């Protein structure tokens, strides 16, 4: 099995066409998220590919992008009406 790490990918993109392209690229790796913030389980190679794709999409003078490595052992703290995962011990990537 590939060694995957948990990342938080967040972006602020001004132009709708670039925003849709970034969403499409990111959703292929996303396991959850809201609007322009996504949790992604990726290998180092997949992260590199996604960041390379996003760097071609964004306009550096107008848009923002951040990729944060998260610790998957950290407990989930839902806010608002969110629910904790039903079974946090198992995760399907397919």
C-alpha positions as CSV (number, residue, x, y, z in Angstrom):
1,X,0.0,0.0,0.0
2,X,1.2,3.5,-0.8
3,X,2.2,5.7,2.1
4,X,-0.3,8.5,2.1
5,X,-0.2,11.7,4.2
6,X,-3.0,14.0,5.1
7,X,-2.9,17.5,3.7
8,X,-5.2,20.5,3.8
9,X,-5.4,22.2,0.4
10,X,-6.9,25.7,0.5
11,X,-7.1,28.3,-2.2
12,X,-8.6,31.7,-2.9
13,X,-9.0,32.2,-6.7
14,X,-10.7,35.3,-8.1
15,X,-11.6,34.2,-11.7
16,X,-14.5,31.7,-11.9
17,X,-12.9,29.7,-14.7
18,X,-9.6,29.2,-12.8
19,X,-11.7,28.4,-9.6
20,X,-13.6,25.6,-11.4
21,X,-10.3,24.2,-12.8
22,X,-8.7,24.2,-9.3
23,X,-11.7,22.5,-7.8
24,X,-11.7,19.8,-10.5
25,X,-8.0,19.1,-9.9
26,X,-8.3,19.1,-6.2
27,X,-11.5,17.0,-5.9
28,X,-9.7,14.1,-7.5
29,X,-7.7,13.7,-4.3
30,X,-10.2,15.2,-1.8
31,X,-11.9,13.2,0.9
32,X,-13.8,16.1,2.4
33,X,-13.9,19.8,2.5
34,X,-16.0,22.8,1.9
35,X,-15.9,25.1,-1.1
36,X,-12.2,25.9,-1.5
37,X,-10.7,24.0,1.4
38,X,-10.1,20.3,1.0
39,X,-8.7,17.4,3.1
40,X,-6.6,15.2,0.8
41,X,-4.8,11.9,1.4
42,X,-1.9,11.8,-1.0
43,X,1.5,10.3,-1.6
44,X,4.5,12.6,-2.1
45,X,4.3,12.1,-5.8
46,X,0.5,12.9,-5.9
47,X,1.0,16.0,-3.8
48,X,3.7,17.1,-6.2
49,X,1.5,16.5,-9.2
50,X,-1.4,18.3,-7.7
51,X,0.7,21.3,-6.7
52,X,2.2,21.4,-10.2
53,X,-1.3,21.4,-11.7
54,X,-2.6,24.1,-9.4
55,X,0.5,26.3,-10.0
56,X,-0.4,26.2,-13.7
57,X,-4.0,27.2,-13.0
58,X,-3.5,30.0,-10.5
59,X,-2.5,33.6,-11.2
60,X,0.2,34.3,-8.6
61,X,-0.6,38.0,-8.6
62,X,-4.3,37.5,-7.9
63,X,-4.8,34.1,-6.3
64,X,-3.6,32.3,-3.1
65,X,-2.8,28.6,-2.5
66,X,-1.7,26.8,0.6
67,X,-0.9,23.2,1.3
68,X,-0.5,22.1,5.0
69,X,0.6,18.7,6.1
70,X,-1.8,17.5,8.9
71,X,-1.3,14.9,11.6
72,X,-3.9,12.2,11.0
73,X,-3.6,11.1,14.7
74,X,-5.2,14.4,15.7
75,X,-8.7,14.0,17.0
76,X,-11.6,15.5,14.9
77,X,-13.3,18.4,16.5
78,X,-16.5,19.2,14.6
79,X,-17.8,22.8,14.7
80,X,-21.4,23.9,14.2
81,X,-23.7,21.2,13.0
82,X,-20.9,18.9,11.7
83,X,-20.8,15.3,12.8
84,X,-17.7,13.2,13.8
85,X,-16.8,10.5,11.3
86,X,-18.7,7.3,12.0
87,X,-15.6,5.0,11.8
88,X,-12.4,7.0,11.8
89,X,-10.3,3.7,11.9
90,X,-11.2,2.9,8.3
91,X,-10.8,4.9,5.2
92,X,-11.5,4.0,1.6
93,X,-9.6,5.6,-1.4
94,X,-10.9,4.4,-4.7
